[in-house]
Amino acid sequence: MQVSEPALKKQNSSGMDAIMSEEYASQSKLLEDFTCVPSIESAWVFKTSNGDRSTAMFSISQADLLANNTRKHILYSHITRHGTDPLECQWSPFPIEMTGVSIVVPSPSGSKLLVVRNGEKGSCTKLQIVDQSHVDKEIHVDQSTHGPLFTDEWFQGISWNQEETFIAYIAEESPRPTPAFDDAGYRKEGSSGKDCNSWRGLGEWEENWGETYSKKGRPSLFVLDISSGEVRTVRGIAKSLSIGQVVWAPPSSTGHQKHLVFVGWLEHNGFQKTARKLGMKYCSNRPCSLYAIRCPFEEPNADNASLSGGKSDSASVVTNLTPSISSAFFPRFSKDGKLLVFLSAKCAVDSGAHNATDSLHKINWPSDWKTDEHLDMIDVVPPVMCPDDGCFPGLYCSSMLSDPWLSNHCTIILTSAWRSTQVILLVDVLSGKVTRISPELSDYSWSALAVNGSDVLSVSSSPIDPPQISYGHEASKEDHQTRGWVWEEVTSPLMAGSNKVKALLSHHKFSILKIPVTNPCDVLSDGGQLPFEAIFVSCEDSSQKPTVLILHGGPHSTSVSSYSKSSAFLASLGFNLLVVNYRGTLGFGEEALQSLPGKVGSQDVQDCLMALDYVIKEGLIDASKVAVVGISHGGFLSTHLIGQAPDRFAVAAARNPVCNLSLMVGTTDIPDWCYAVACGTEAKHLASESPSLDHLRLFYQKSPIAHISEVKAPLLMLLGGADLRVPTSNGLQYARALRERGGDVKIMMFPEDIHEINIPRSDFESFLNIGIWFKKYLK
């Protein structure tokens, strides 16, 4: 039988028909335009000999789809400000690509640069000291000393001392030797190393910090002597601590006794204090403290320093600086060395919520501190329980600048969630006064990049406006018409890359909607009854266009009004976006956040439906054309919604969703999360590695899979094959059960991806298929 030519044209080699092939072609080209826009990762500002002039250094990243990795660039700008004259910026003509570079860290003066190149497994780590004209020194650190340096936002700690003679950092401890075997059997200790006639076993499995960290060694503390190139391990730290976020303490009044201050996480944080490391990524509820220890190059007998066994001198003493509080991290010393400030996630640790409202604390640091001297901790900014409308809702800081201090030595700059926006805060550490310095009348989100004396370099964006660099300073006393802070936009080469994206989104608008809680139950706290919010991105003629409901994970995280490549891409396809910050979201006060644990699958689901009802009632969208998408707990809500409200959603997509808590509890790196969201305040007392039948039944009842028989919407399931947070078994079980019931399901598996699905090609293909899937069913 011959196949006609028209029939051949209907499908290509991928099995697509001509119409679908054309859709892939057009959407992929559009998504590439969004993918090409660079992102600002970090920045530093340095003073020059010209008092009015500073030099800014920006670290820029850009996805490279062909190489399937992320390019990193450095871009420089000279910033000049004369009194009240407009800001002047002179940019370097081209960015410098940092091929193979893991991270760069400038010295305090800006005259030197540490360039880190982490080697692959088995190869050495390269540390380069670069001055203003050349590579001054390159140190190769063998795997027998340590593995790669940590460069993530949590364990990372790379710190120059003030004299720029030492660098302290966190790196992977060298792996313990494993048993060796040859044709004669086990090779005893002392046998020669590798040869072609022997092989190494795996040895005993060691606990790890879960998602992101499963292939990394134990985080440990090291110090580099720049002049000699020698690297020393900081000895005397208990093996039960994982180390991160190291900084140098100010030198004593005599100039000697250099100390290091670091964060230590107890490794025995499993149920009933068993030796288990529960997942760290996205979880600020892991107990931690600030510790201090002497620099190993100051120890008279560094090789013998130990906490246990034999005689120990003061050089090996590790001092817990914050024994009275369950959480302390992001330590920062003031420029004059008199204050140590730090954040605490005490609310999260004590309640079991995986993120909660932060608090800020300080320690008055003596000029001649001794390791046996007790230091008092002073509260600066406590958690806010139930904020008044429009008022400060508390601190929610996922990071802190390496140098957040203004030139007065008593004021710091923080970036924090404030309801559905992100804002820049000024905190007077002496009085505890918190001031919002980013524009109060703006719904844009702002983030501080660097502090320059009394000025702040920042970036702002919105769901429809790519990032814009701004430079802020306090209004002068002579300017009687302006109060607070003045922000000047900085014209930069980065804007050229985003012009096409701005054109694609030029007809869109966004607003932040307040959604009242209808019929709140009497047992809710005052904060739990307050309105929550949703960010609404609208097309022209929005009431006639399809709408995508976007739901964040967590549940204790947030979607702020900043630019997101993936959301902007969906908006450019002609979709309205409704981004819901349901109760339990960060940024709304502690009572609102704590209203959700124990009520997942009900309160959060109802909040999403209330937000949807609100925009329908206001005539903003077409109720018959609604899609839903979410990742992690957002996927939990997406699959809940299509089961609990099957007639309200035309199509759905879920990225690494929680679909069955009773299955997840035995496979995830955070089983305590399953108890926390399902059992609420009783979770810490009930949690066990062997859940009871009653608890498994409760987990199942609170899961989307309990409503799977009601699902009607076609579902796109996107899974990361290396996800330890919500292993693929959760999504696969749900998708297969849906197929068993005749449901329309498409599964995409990204074998190398973890929970975020953020490898460049995977991220690209993930959102390309979401766009195509939604357009197919929302015609």
C-alpha positions in Angstrom: 0.0 0.0 0.0 1.4 3.4 -1.0 1.2 6.4 1.4 0.1 9.6 -0.3 2.4 12.6 -0.2 -0.1 14.8 1.7 -0.2 12.1 4.4 3.6 12.1 4.7 3.5 15.9 5.3 1.1 15.6 8.1 3.8 14.2 10.5 7.5 14.9 10.8 10.2 12.5 12.2 9.2 13.5 15.8 5.6 12.2 15.3 4.1 15.7 15.2 1.6 16.9 12.8 2.3 20.1 10.7 0.4 22.4 13.0 2.1 21.1 16.2 5.5 21.3 14.5 4.9 24.9 13.6 3.8 25.7 17.1 7.0 24.2 18.5 9.0 26.3 16.0 7.4 29.6 16.8 7.3 29.1 20.6 10.9 27.9 20.8 12.1 31.0 18.9 10.1 33.2 21.3 11.4 31.4 24.4 15.0 31.8 23.2 14.5 35.6 23.2 13.6 35.4 26.9 16.4 32.9 27.6 19.0 35.2 26.1 18.4 38.0 28.6 21.3 38.0 31.1 20.8 38.0 34.9 22.7 40.0 37.5 23.9 37.6 40.1 25.9 39.9 42.4 27.8 43.2 42.5 30.6 45.0 44.4 31.5 48.7 44.6 35.0 50.0 45.4 36.1 53.5 46.2 38.8 55.1 44.0 41.3 57.9 44.7 38.8 60.3 43.2 36.3 60.9 46.0 33.3 61.3 43.7 34.1 58.2 41.7 33.6 54.5 42.4 34.1 51.3 40.4 31.3 48.8 40.3 31.9 45.1 39.3 28.9 43.0 38.3 28.7 39.2 38.0 26.4 38.3 35.1 25.0 34.9 34.1 23.4 33.8 30.9 22.0 30.4 29.9 24.0 28.6 27.1 21.7 26.1 25.6 24.2 24.6 23.2 26.7 23.9 25.9 23.9 23.1 28.4 25.4 25.2 31.1 25.5 28.8 32.4 27.9 31.4 31.1 29.4 33.8 33.7 30.7 37.2 32.8 32.2 40.2 34.7 31.2 43.7 33.7 32.6 46.9 35.1 31.3 50.5 35.4 32.7 53.7 36.7 30.1 55.6 38.7 30.4 59.3 39.3 28.1 61.5 41.5 28.8 65.2 42.1 26.5 66.5 44.7 23.0 66.9 43.3 24.2 66.4 39.6 22.8 63.5 37.6 24.6 60.2 38.0 27.3 59.4 35.4 28.2 55.8 34.5 31.0 54.7 32.1 30.8 51.0 31.2 33.5 48.7 30.0 32.9 48.1 26.3 32.5 44.3 26.6 31.8 41.8 29.4 34.7 39.4 30.3 33.6 35.7 30.2 34.9 33.7 33.2 35.3 30.3 31.6 35.6 27.5 34.1 35.3 29.9 37.0 33.2 28.7 40.0 33.2 32.0 41.9 35.1 35.3 42.3 35.5 37.2 45.5 37.2 40.6 45.7 39.3 41.6 48.6 38.0 44.3 51.0 40.1 47.1 49.3 39.1 45.9 45.8 42.8 45.7 44.8 42.8 41.9 44.6 40.5 39.2 43.4 40.2 35.6 44.4 39.2 33.4 41.4 38.1 29.9 42.3 38.1 27.0 39.7 36.7 23.9 41.3 38.1 20.8 39.8 36.0 17.8 38.8 36.0 14.8 41.0 39.6 13.6 41.4 41.3 16.8 40.1 42.7 19.6 42.1 41.0 22.9 43.0 42.7 26.1 41.6 42.8 29.3 43.6 44.1 32.4 41.8 45.0 35.7 43.4 44.7 38.3 40.8 45.8 41.9 41.3 45.0 44.8 39.0 47.4 43.8 36.2 48.1 40.1 36.4 47.7 36.8 38.2 49.9 37.2 41.2 49.7 33.7 42.5 48.0 30.4 41.6 47.6 27.7 44.2 46.6 24.1 43.3 45.0 22.3 46.2 45.1 18.5 45.9 42.1 16.3 46.6 44.0 14.9 49.6 43.7 18.3 51.3 40.1 19.1 50.3 37.6 18.9 47.5 35.7 21.7 45.7 34.8 24.9 47.5 31.1 25.4 48.4 29.6 28.1 46.3 25.9 27.7 47.1 23.9 30.4 49.0 23.9 28.4 52.3 27.2 26.7 53.1 29.3 29.1 51.0 31.8 31.1 53.0 34.8 32.8 51.4 36.3 35.6 53.5 39.4 37.7 53.2 40.9 39.1 56.4 41.1 42.9 56.7 44.9 42.9 56.0 44.3 40.7 52.9 46.9 38.2 54.0 44.6 35.2 54.6 41.5 33.8 53.0 39.1 31.5 55.0 36.7 29.3 53.1 34.4 26.3 53.2 35.3 23.2 51.1 34.4 19.6 50.9 36.3 17.4 53.3 38.5 14.8 51.6 36.6 11.5 51.4 37.5 8.8 53.9 39.6 5.9 52.4 37.5 2.9 51.3 38.6 -0.7 51.4 40.9 -1.9 48.6 40.8 -5.3 47.0 43.0 -7.2 44.5 43.2 -10.8 43.2 44.3 -11.9 46.6 41.4 -10.4 48.3 41.4 -7.5 50.8 44.5 -5.3 50.8 45.6 -4.3 54.3 46.3 -0.7 55.3 49.6 0.6 54.2 49.4 -1.1 50.8 50.4 1.0 47.9 47.7 3.3 46.2 46.1 2.8 42.8 47.4 0.3 40.3 45.8 -1.6 37.5 45.4 -4.8 39.5 43.4 -3.5 42.3 40.1 -1.7 43.0 38.4 0.2 45.7 35.1 -0.7 47.4 32.5 1.9 48.4 32.7 1.5 52.2 30.0 2.6 54.6 27.3 5.0 53.3 27.3 8.4 54.9 24.4 10.6 55.6 24.2 13.8 53.5 22.2 17.1 53.5 19.9 15.8 50.8 18.7 17.8 47.7 21.6 19.5 46.0 24.2 18.2 48.5 23.9 14.4 48.0 27.2 14.2 46.0 29.1 16.6 48.1 31.5 15.9 50.9 31.2 17.2 54.5 31.5 21.0 54.5 34.7 21.9 56.5 36.8 25.0 57.2 40.2 25.9 55.7 42.5 28.9 55.7 44.9 29.9 52.9 48.1 31.9 53.7 48.4 34.0 50.6 52.1 34.7 50.9 53.2 31.1 51.3 50.4 29.4 49.4 49.9 27.0 52.3 46.4 25.7 53.1 45.6 24.5 56.6 42.6 22.7 57.9 41.0 24.4 60.9 41.2 21.6 63.5 39.4 21.1 66.7 35.8 21.4 65.3 33.6 18.5 66.3 32.7 16.0 63.5 29.1 16.5 64.5 29.1 20.0 63.0 28.8 21.0 59.3 30.4 24.3 58.7 29.4 27.3 56.6 29.3 31.1 56.2 32.8 31.9 57.7 33.9 35.5 58.4 37.0 36.9 60.1 36.5 38.5 63.5 38.1 41.9 64.0 41.7 41.6 65.2 42.3 42.2 68.9 43.6 45.5 70.2 47.1 44.0 70.3 46.8 42.9 66.6 47.2 39.2 67.4 44.8 36.4 68.1 43.0 36.2 64.7 39.6 34.4 65.1 37.1 33.0 62.7 33.4 33.1 63.2 31.3 30.5 61.4 27.9 28.9 61.3 27.7 25.3 62.5 24.8 22.9 61.9 24.3 19.9 64.1 24.4 16.7 62.0 22.3 14.7 64.5 19.0 16.4 63.6 16.9 13.4 62.7 13.8 12.3 64.6 14.4 11.8 68.3 17.9 13.4 67.6 19.1 10.4 65.6 22.2 10.7 63.4 20.3 11.8 60.3 20.9 14.9 58.2 17.5 16.1 57.1 17.5 18.1 53.8 19.0 21.6 54.0 18.0 23.2 50.7 15.0 25.6 51.1 14.9 24.6 54.8 15.9 27.3 57.3 14.5 25.2 60.2 17.7 23.3 60.8 19.2 24.2 64.2 22.4 26.2 63.9 24.7 28.4 66.0 27.5 30.8 65.6 30.9 29.5 66.7 34.4 31.1 67.0 37.8 29.5 66.8 41.4 30.7 66.4 43.0 30.9 63.0 45.1 27.7 62.5 48.2 29.8 61.5 48.1 31.3 65.0 48.1 28.0 66.8 51.4 27.0 68.5 50.8 23.3 67.8 48.2 23.2 65.0 48.7 19.6 64.1 47.9 18.4 67.6 45.0 20.7 68.3 41.9 18.6 69.2 38.7 18.9 71.1 39.1 15.4 72.6 41.9 13.1 73.6 45.1 14.4 75.2 45.9 17.8 76.5 44.2 20.7 74.6 45.3 24.4 74.7 43.2 27.5 74.1 44.1 27.4 70.4 41.8 24.4 69.8 38.8 25.8 71.8 35.6 26.2 69.8 33.2 28.7 71.4 29.5 28.7 70.9 28.6 32.4 70.7 24.8 31.9 70.5 23.9 29.0 72.9 20.6 30.7 74.0 18.9 30.7 70.6 18.1 27.7 68.3 19.2 29.4 65.1 21.9 31.9 64.1 23.3 32.6 60.6 24.6 35.2 58.2 27.1 36.7 60.7 28.4 40.2 59.7 30.9 42.4 61.6 30.6 46.2 61.4 33.4 48.0 59.7 34.7 49.4 63.1 34.6 45.9 64.5 32.4 46.8 67.5 29.2 45.0 66.4 28.3 41.5 65.2 24.9 41.1 63.7 23.2 38.0 62.5 19.8 36.6 61.5 17.8 33.9 63.2 15.2 31.5 61.9 14.1 30.6 65.5 10.4 30.8 64.5 11.0 28.0 61.9 13.2 25.8 64.1 10.9 26.0 67.1 7.6 25.5 65.2 8.8 23.0 62.6 7.7 25.2 59.6 10.4 24.9 57.0 10.6 28.7 56.6 9.1 31.4 58.8 9.6 34.9 60.0 13.3 35.9 60.7 14.6 38.0 63.5 17.8 40.1 63.7 20.2 40.1 66.7 23.5 41.7 67.7 26.5 41.1 69.9 28.7 43.9 71.2 32.1 42.7 70.3 35.0 43.6 72.7 38.3 44.7 71.3 40.2 42.0 73.2 37.8 39.1 73.2 38.9 35.8 74.7 37.5 32.5 73.8 36.2 31.8 77.3 34.4 35.1 77.6 30.6 35.0 77.5 29.0 37.5 75.2 25.4 38.7 75.6 23.0 38.5 72.6 20.7 41.5 72.1 17.4 41.4 70.1 17.3 44.1 67.3 14.3 43.2 65.2 11.9 40.6 66.6 9.4 38.6 64.5 6.2 40.4 63.6 3.1 38.3 64.4 0.2 40.3 62.9 1.1 43.4 61.0 -1.2 46.3 60.6 -2.3 47.1 57.0 0.6 48.6 55.0 3.0 48.3 57.9 6.3 46.3 58.3 5.4 42.6 58.2 8.7 41.2 59.6 12.0 40.1 58.1 12.1 37.4 55.4 15.7 37.4 54.1 17.0 34.6 51.9 20.4 36.2 51.7 22.5 39.0 53.1 25.1 41.2 51.4 28.7 40.3 52.4 29.1 43.9 53.5 25.7 45.3 54.4 27.0 48.2 56.5 26.5 51.9 55.7 29.5 54.2 56.5 28.1 55.1 60.0 28.9 51.6 61.3 25.5 51.2 62.9 23.1 50.8 60.0 22.7 47.8 57.7 20.9 47.2 54.4 18.6 44.1 54.0 16.5 42.8 51.1 13.3 41.2 52.4 9.8 40.1 51.2 7.1 42.5 52.0 3.7 40.9 51.2 3.8 40.3 47.4 6.8 42.6 46.8 10.5 42.5 47.7 11.9 45.7 49.3 15.1 47.2 50.5 15.2 47.9 54.2 17.5 50.1 56.3 17.9 48.8 59.9 19.4 50.9 62.7 21.1 48.3 64.7 21.3 50.5 67.8 17.6 51.4 68.0 16.1 48.6 66.1 14.2 51.0 63.8 13.3 49.5 60.4 12.8 51.8 57.4 11.7 50.9 53.9 13.9 52.8 51.5 12.9 51.4 48.2 9.9 53.4 46.7 6.8 52.8 48.9 4.4 53.6 46.1 5.9 51.1 43.7 4.6 47.6 43.2 8.0 46.6 41.6 10.3 44.4 43.6 13.7 45.7 44.6 16.9 44.0 45.7 20.1 45.5 47.1 23.3 44.6 45.2 26.0 46.4 47.1 26.6 49.3 49.6 28.9 52.2 48.6 29.5 54.3 51.7 26.1 55.8 52.4 24.7 54.8 49.0 23.1 51.6 47.7 23.4 49.9 44.3 20.2 48.0 43.5 18.2 46.2 40.9 14.4 46.5 40.4 12.0 44.7 38.1 8.3 43.7 37.7 6.6 40.7 36.1 6.5 42.6 32.8 9.8 44.7 33.2 13.2 43.0 33.1 15.8 44.0 35.7 16.8 47.7 35.8 19.9 48.9 37.8 19.4 51.9 40.1 21.6 53.9 42.4 20.1 55.2 45.7 21.1 57.8 48.3 19.3 59.6 51.1 17.7 62.9 50.0 19.9 65.9 50.8 18.8 68.4 53.5 18.7 71.1 50.8 16.2 69.2 48.8 13.0 70.2 50.7 10.7 68.6 48.1 12.0 65.1 48.5 11.9 63.0 51.6 13.5 59.6 52.2 15.7 58.1 49.5 16.3 59.2 45.9 16.7 56.4 43.3 18.3 57.1 39.9 18.1 54.7 37.0 21.4 53.6 35.6 21.6 53.1 31.9 23.5 49.9 31.2 24.5 47.6 28.3 22.3 45.0 29.9 19.2 46.9 28.9 20.0 46.2 25.2 19.5 42.5 25.7 16.1 43.0 27.2 14.6 45.5 24.7 13.0 42.8 22.7 11.4 41.3 25.7 10.1 44.7 26.8 8.5 45.1 23.4 6.8 41.7 23.7 5.3 42.7 27.0 4.6 46.3 26.3 0.8 45.8 26.1 0.6 44.0 29.4 -0.2 45.4 32.8 0.2 44.1 36.3 -1.4 44.8 39.7 -1.4 43.4 43.2 -4.9 42.3 44.3 -6.0 42.0 47.9 -8.2 38.9 48.3 -10.4 38.9 51.4 -10.8 35.7 53.3 -14.5 34.7 53.1 -16.1 32.9 56.1 -12.9 32.5 58.2 -13.2 29.9 60.9 -13.2 31.0 64.6 -10.1 29.1 65.5 -7.9 31.1 63.2 -5.6 33.7 64.6 -6.1 37.4 63.8 -3.3 37.2 61.2 -4.8 34.1 59.6 -8.0 36.0 58.9 -6.3 38.9 57.1 -6.5 39.3 53.3 -3.9 37.5 51.2 -2.7 38.7 47.8 -2.4 37.7 44.2 -0.3 39.3 41.4 -2.4 39.7 38.3 -0.7 40.2 34.9 -3.2 41.1 32.2 -3.2 41.1 28.4 -5.2 43.5 26.3 -8.8 42.5 26.4 -8.0 40.3 29.4 -11.6 39.2 29.9 -11.5 37.4 26.6 -8.1 35.8 27.0 -7.2 32.5 28.8 -5.6 32.7 32.3 -2.9 30.7 33.9 -3.0 30.3 37.7 0.6 30.1 38.9 1.3 28.6 42.4 4.6 28.8 44.3 6.1 25.9 46.3 7.0 25.7 49.9 4.4 26.2 51.1 6.4 28.7 53.1 8.0 30.6 50.2 6.6 33.4 48.1 6.1 34.8 44.6 7.2 38.4 44.6 6.5 41.0 41.9 9.8 40.6 40.2 10.7 39.6 36.6 10.6 35.8 35.9 11.6 34.6 32.5 9.2 31.6 32.6 6.2 33.7 33.7 7.0 36.5 31.2 7.2 33.9 28.4 3.7 32.6 29.3 2.4 36.1 29.3 3.9 36.8 25.9 1.8 33.8 24.5 -1.4 35.8 25.3 -2.2 34.4 28.7 -3.3 36.4 31.7 -1.3 35.3 34.8 -2.8 35.0 38.3 0.0 34.4 40.8 -1.5 33.5 44.2 0.3 34.1 47.5 -2.1 32.0 49.6 -2.0 32.1 53.4 1.2 30.4 54.6 3.3 32.5 52.2 6.3 34.4 53.6 6.0 38.2 53.9 2.6 38.5 55.6 3.5 38.1 59.3 4.0 35.0 61.4 0.4 34.3 62.4 -0.7 34.2 58.7 2.2 31.8 57.9 1.4 29.5 60.9 -2.3 29.3 59.9 -1.5 26.8 57.2 0.4 23.8 58.8 -2.2 21.0 59.5 -4.6 22.5 56.9 -2.8 21.8 53.6 -5.1 20.5 50.9 -8.0 22.5 52.3 -7.1 26.1 53.4 -4.5 26.6 50.6 -6.8 25.1 48.0 -9.7 27.3 49.1 -7.4 30.4 48.9 -6.6 29.6 45.3 -10.3 29.2 44.5 -11.1 32.5 46.3 -8.5 34.3 44.2 -9.9 32.8 41.1 -13.5 33.8 42.2 -12.3 37.3 42.8 -10.9 38.0 39.3 -14.0 36.4 37.7 -16.4 38.5 39.8 -14.4 41.6 38.9 -14.8 40.7 35.2 -11.1 40.4 34.6 -10.9 36.9 33.1 -12.9 34.3 31.2 -13.9 31.6 33.7 -14.1 28.9 31.0 -10.4 29.3 30.0 -8.3 28.7 33.1 -5.0 26.6 33.4 -3.0 25.9 36.5 0.7 25.2 37.0 3.0 24.8 40.0 6.2 23.2 41.3 6.6 21.1 44.4 3.9 22.3 46.9 2.6 24.4 43.9 2.2 21.1 42.1 0.5 19.7 45.1 -2.0 22.5 44.8 -2.3 22.1 41.0 -3.2 18.5 41.3 -5.5 19.1 44.3 -7.4 21.8 42.3 -8.1 19.7 39.3 -9.4 17.0 41.6 -11.4 19.1 44.0 -12.7 21.6 41.4 -12.6 19.5 38.2 -15.0 21.8 36.2 -13.0 24.9 36.8 -9.7 24.0 35.0 -9.3 23.3 31.3 -5.7 22.1 31.6 -2.9 21.6 34.1 0.9 21.2 34.4 2.8 20.1 37.5 6.6 20.2 38.0 7.9 17.7 40.6 4.6 17.8 42.5 3.8 16.3 45.9 0.9 14.0 44.9 0.9 11.4 47.8 2.3 12.4 51.2 2.0 8.8 52.4 4.4 7.7 49.7 6.7 10.7 50.0 7.3 10.4 53.8 9.4 7.3 53.3 11.4 8.5 50.2 12.0 12.2 50.7 15.0 13.9 52.2 12.6 15.9 54.5 10.1 13.5 56.0 9.6 16.0 58.8 7.9 18.3 56.2 5.2 15.7 55.6 4.4 15.7 59.3 4.6 19.5 59.6 2.2 20.3 56.7 -0.3 17.4 57.7 -0.2 17.5 61.5 0.6 21.1 62.3 1.8 22.0 65.8 1.9 18.3 66.9 4.2 17.3 64.1 7.5 17.5 66.1 6.1 15.1 68.7 4.6 12.7 66.2 7.3 12.5 63.5 8.9 9.0 63.0 10.8 7.1 60.4 8.1 4.4 60.7 4.7 6.3 60.4 1.7 4.7 62.1 -1.2 3.4 60.0 -3.3 6.4 61.2 -0.7 8.8 60.1 -0.3 7.2 56.7 -4.1 7.4 56.3 -4.0 11.1 57.3 -1.2 11.7 54.8 -3.2 10.1 52.0 -6.4 12.0 52.9 -4.6 15.3 52.6 -3.0 14.4 49.2 -4.2 15.1 45.7 -4.3 11.4 44.9 -7.3 11.1 47.2 -9.3 13.1 44.6 -7.9 11.5 41.5 -11.1 9.9 40.4 -12.7 13.4 39.9 -9.9 14.7 37.6 -11.0 15.8 34.1 -8.3 18.2 33.0 -5.4 17.1 30.7 -2.2 17.0 32.8 1.4 17.6 31.8 3.7 16.0 34.4 7.4 17.3 34.4 9.8 15.3 36.6 13.5 15.7 37.6 15.0 12.2 37.7 17.6 13.2 40.4 15.0 14.9 42.7 15.6 13.9 46.3 13.0 16.3 47.7 9.9 14.9 45.9 11.2 11.7 44.2 9.8 10.8 40.8 7.8 8.0 42.3 5.2 10.6 43.5 4.5 12.1 40.1 4.7 8.8 38.3 2.3 7.1 40.6 -0.2 9.9 40.1 0.2 10.1 36.3 -0.1 6.3 35.9 -3.2 6.2 38.2 -4.7 9.0 36.1 -4.0 7.0 32.9 -5.6 4.0 34.5 -8.8 6.0 34.8 -8.6 7.1 31.2 -7.1 10.5 31.9 -5.1 12.5 29.3 -1.6 12.6 30.7 1.8 13.5 29.2 5.0 12.7 31.2 8.4 14.4 30.6 11.4 13.1 32.6 14.6 15.1 32.9 17.1 12.4 34.1 19.9 14.6 35.4 17.7 17.3 37.0 17.0 17.8 40.7 13.9 19.4 42.2 14.2 22.8 40.4 14.6 21.3 36.9 17.0 24.1 36.2 19.7 22.7 33.8 19.4 25.1 30.9 18.1 22.7 28.3 15.7 21.1 30.7 14.4 24.4 31.9 13.9 25.5 28.3 12.1 22.3 27.2 10.0 22.3 30.3 8.4 25.7 29.8 8.3 25.3 26.0 6.1 22.2 26.5 4.0 24.0 29.2 3.3 26.8 26.7 2.4 24.4 23.9 0.3 22.2 26.2 -1.7 25.2 27.4 -2.3 26.6 24.0 -3.5 23.2 22.8 -6.3 23.0 25.4 -7.1 26.8 25.8 -8.0 27.6 22.2 
